[in-house]
């Protein structure tokens, strides 16, 4: 692998009841988090090609881990999101290099389709910094029931020269969606929006 | 008193190295947190012990679900621990309800035979005997998972972290396996909720090198050494 992974953490968050209402089937959201060495830490590096390549690799790798943890077929994934927390020795642009140029391609293979933008967040932080990863439907960004967020955090990362790279995949929307908007059964899935 | 599981959060982490020599196999550690309604929230209830029976099937289910998520054979588990976080309207003692149903569910899954003769089929009596304090110090001697399951607990707000201790499953004094795993459920426990936690690991700390009792030197088989 190109990425030097110190730790890999996979989580599944399953909600069965919310406000006393049974959620059946439960909503399930997976997170895959890789703690990687930042090859550009400690100095200003003009060309971020190495991070871009690592992002490409991790998009598929972490996306696959989420789908595997949910135990679903790739086509049954509903929403996705991505994020990065850059340790002190790096800069916010390093997160951008990982997330934006090439990460989406691999992730979209992991969830089979993905016409919609992969929503993202990024920040610099120390060990245990939490990041709220935005979630949106993979084929139609306007699906209101799937606007959500999941918190990602690794207690002992990122160290100064590390980056926490996060992919989130779900098989559902919010537990009790009732604020209208575009519904799943109305998705056309062509333009990424509706 | 039917337990209402609101949520489960399962975490599996692979630790490849911590800036030292990378072993052939990464250390795998897993935790499962189950978020439940606290039936005793907001009031002092004297007789809470019957809830341990209610929690028994949840303990079994959580232990199985964690092992499945870790995707390893039960025989590869070398460390374990447990914990509880009690929401604002509860008390520390409500966390203690998890010791028997959580700990013994995990130990049974890992091969502990309890008071049963070595070849007897699994049954629920083990739990009852322990609930009633009837187990003996010789319990489980020929089996696996004979060490006490170490634990922590606290009362706290949603999203609070709990450091869950991990120790070797057969001998509490195995120094290489003294470890801890931070567990946290964003958004839980609410004031009237409980978070019960089980944790397991496949081995020693990633670069363990401070001596002490080694796993291959366990000899007394009393759960300690």
Interface residues (C-beta under 8 A of the other chain):
Chain A: X5 X6 X7 X8 X9 X10 X11 X12 X13 X14 X15 X16 X17 X18 X20 X69 X130 X150 X151 X153 X155 X156
Chain B: X4 X5 X6 X7 X8 X9 X10 X11 X12 X13 X14 X15 X16 X17 X18 X19 X26 X69 X159 X161 X182 X184 X186
